[in-house]
Structures are given as C-alpha cells and as structure tokens.
Amino acid sequence: MKYKTSKKEREYSLAYYYERRDQVLKEAKEERAAKRVREGKRPYGQPRYMDDHGYIIVRHPITGKHQCREHRIVMESHIGRPLTKGEVVHHINGIKDDNRIENLLLMSASEHSKLHAGNNKCREGEDNPMASLNASQVRVIKHSRKITKFLANKYNVSVFVIRDIRSGRTWKHIK
C-alpha cells in the first residue's frame, strides 16, 4: 500500500493525535451536547434532570441503572438496603423535588394510597360526583315494572345502570 505522506509525517500526526485525543473527544462531546440542547433535547451524560411528573431522575450510583428517581436512592442510602417493589417513598411536604431525608417517609404501597385517599371515601348516591341519577329517580326505577330499555332511555343511562339498581348492586341505601 502506498501512502501520499511520508512515514515521518504519519508518525508525527499519530503522536499529535494521541497527545490531543482526550481534548478532541471532550470538545466533540460538548459540541454534540450543545447540539442536543439547541434541538430541545437533554444532553448526553447529564447527571440529573426532572421528569414530566416533577421527580428528579438520576443514574443509580451503585447499579448504574439509568432513570432512577433520586428520592428512592436517598431513602436506600438512609436505610442501608435496596427498596423492594412494594415500598413507596412519600414526600411529606408534597414537593417532589425536595429530596431531603427529613422530607421523605418510607411506607407500603397500600399505606401510601390510603394516605392520599384521605377522607375522600367512596361516596354513594347523589354525593358521588359521577352519579347521573338522584334518589327520587332511583326509587322510581326500583319500583317500576317498565322495561329496562325504556327506563334507560328515559333517564339517559345505560341498561346496565338500570339492571344494577334493580338487582341491588348499586344504590343499596335507597329502598
């Protein structure tokens, strides 16, 4: 194979490359990251960022797993073991990017859902915001001998709603 450059020139350029290699690669990486930012994307290798739900996302320091929520890592380091799938880390003050250990509380998934449900127990009848009928209409439906489809059309509900009222699956508290 014939080269257009001399052996000495090739050796010099190779040595020059190895001397500057780290700097050249760093500049190229920075240029790619800047291009991604201009395109509205997250730059490669960014250590932490906020997801669409407001949580801080980081790379797990031990496993190296990408896209791990920071508050889980903070709790894992505090208790000294990995979290199980059934464990949830709750933010006490409700601020999702406040990952101080005094703001975090470890609990089970069921405890967490009960905590967020609070006093909003399942409301029945007219108190339920999803109710499309009122108590007097339900009394008429329960005591009516008319065909289910007719009643469904009259009250603008499905035949399944009428059937559930008549069978006692829903609106149990109305006699």
N, C-alpha and C positions, 0 to 999 in steps of 0.2 A: 504494500500500500504506500502510495506516495503522498507526502504532506506538502502543502504550499508554504508552510512555515518551517524554519529550521528547528532542530531538536532543542537547541538552547532557548529559543523563543517559547517553545512549547513547555519546557520545564519551568521557565520564568512565569508564564501565565498560570500554570498549575500551582506553583508556590504562592503566587499572588492571590489566587482563588482561595487556597486553604487558609491564608492569613486573614482574609476578609470574609470568609464564608459565614461566620456567625452574624456579622454585621449585615451582610447582604440578605441573609434569611430573615433577620429581625425586621429590616426595612420592608421586605416583601410581605411579611405577615402583617405589619402595621398598615401597609397600603391596602391589602385585602380587607382588613378590619374596617378601615375608613370607608372603603367602597360599600361594604355591607351596611354601615351606618347611614351613608347617603341614600341607600336604597330602602331605608326604613326597617332594616333587619337588625338582629342582635349580633354583635361582633363575635367571632370565634374566640373561645377561651375566656369569655367574660366570667369572672368568678361568681357573681351573684346578680340576680335580676328579679323583678316582680312579675308573677304570672297574672292571668286575667282575673283571678279571684282575689288578688291582693296579698298573696303569700309570697315570702322571699324564697327563691329557688337557688340552691347551691349544689355543687358536686360533693358527694359524701366523702369526708376526709379519710375514712378507713376503707370502705369498699370501693371507692372511686366511682360509684354509681352516679350517673347523670340525673338531673332533675329530681332532687330530693328536697323536701321542704325543710327550711332551716330550723323551725321550731321543734321538729322531731329530732334533729341532730342535737340541739341544745338539751332537750329532755333526756336523750340517750346518754349524753356525756354526764348529766347530773345524776342519773340513777345508776350509771355504770354498766348498763347492758343494752342490747338492741331491743326496740319495741316490738311487740307481737302485732299481728294483723288486727286483733280485736281491741287494741289500745288506741285511744284518741288523745291528742294533746289539745286542751282547750285554752283559748286566750281569755283571761279573766276580764280584762277591760274592753274586750271586743275589737281591739286594734290588731289586725292580722300581721302587721309588720313590726310589732313590738314584741321581740323575742327574748326579753329579759326573763330569767328563770323565776323571778318573783311574780311575773305576769302569766306564767304557764301552770296548768293543772293537768295531771295525768288521770284519765278515767276510762272506763269501758265505753264501747260504742252505745250500748243501751242507756247508760247513765247520761251520756252526752246528749242523746236525742230527748231524754226526759227533761234535761236541764233547759234545752232550747224550746221544748214544747211549753214548759212553764205552766201557767194557769189556763192555757188555751186548750182545755179538754175538748173532746169531741162534743159539739153542741148538737142537740137533737131538735127536730121540728123546725119551727119558724126562726129559732135562734141561730140555726145553721145558715151561713151566708149562701150556701149552694142550694137551699130549698127553693123550689119553684111553686110550691103549694102552701096554703095556710091551713090552720087547724080545722076551720069550718069546711073547707073543700075536702079534706081528708075524711071527715065524718060522713059527708055525703057519699064519697066513694066507698067507704066501708059498708054503709047500709044500703047502697043502691043495688038493684038487681039488673041493672042495664049491662049491656055487653061491654067487655073490657075495651075493645077498639073504639067504641062510641065515646066512652069516658076519656080515653087517651086523647082523642081529637078535641073533645070539649075543653079540656084543661091544658091542652098543648103540651103534653108529656108523652113519653113512650108507653107502650103497653106493658113493658117490664116494670115501670114505676107503679102502675095500677095493680099489677099482679103482686108486687112486693108489699104494697099497702094492704091488700086484701088477705094475703097469707100471714101477715103479722111480722114480716122480716124488717119492715121499716115502719116508722110512726107507731111504735108499740105503746107509747104513753097516751095515745088518743083512743078512747073507747067508742 
